[in-house]
């Protein structure tokens, strides 16, 4: 059983949802609560950041940072799900050279507009798009701005991508295939980096079940926020919901949010507001 709340890095296997993979970890470690960031499709593998017990309260405060992927694709196909699992609705089997493939990537680098696919978890009038897609429905979706900071073709079937949060790789490949004129679909996807963590840091479900993993303290995962030390008396007040006088608190860096420590114990996040440090989120153990 896990004795401290924190972050566990899972190498999610293919064929299961992110929730199912997280739930298996939760049961293996006999956790009462767990949450994860950045949902991966069932077919996808790779970095899934899981927050356990009281640390799950801080999911929304983790730095998003860029995500990295290695994607496999097939040319000459168009499907209704933009991957090889869906129904074929088009595509042309025409010869495409590596030079043509490379050239067609150029418009997709930098800040671009992307329309979420119908198989995404984006909501439309309170319902997930994928739920509507299962009913055979298609609705209009508003395009979103994303950023592709790195887009490299490794071979005739593989590319690597560094991108902003909210990027749909299946749609990137679909749109690229349309530019090529032949169509393209996603055949496999592996997330190699998320929330600042690399795939090399991750453990498989089997390793976690055997105890072969480490827990990253939640305060380490929140290092983007400056650290502030408070006295034992201030810690009692803070944990009981009281705001602290900023004149009596030494902040170690600029910013609205700060990691608050009483001694060596992480208490939670504090928010500077006028002349006070108020509770933003407490760590509940």
Secondary structure, 3 states (H helix, E strand, C coil): CCCCCEEEEEEECCCCCHHHHHHHHHHHCCCCCEEEECCCCCCCEEEEEEEEHHHHHHHHHCCCCCEEEEEEEEECCEECCCECCCCEEECCCCCCCHHHHHHHHHHHCEEEEEECCCCCCCEECCEEHHHHHHCCCCCCCCEEEEEEEEEEEEECCEEEEEECCCCCHHHHHHHHHHHHCCCEEEEEEEEEEECCEEHHHCECHHHHHCCCCCCEEHHHHCCCCEEEEECHHHHHHHHCCCCEEHHHCEECCCCCEEEEEECCEEEEEEEEECCEEEEEEECCC
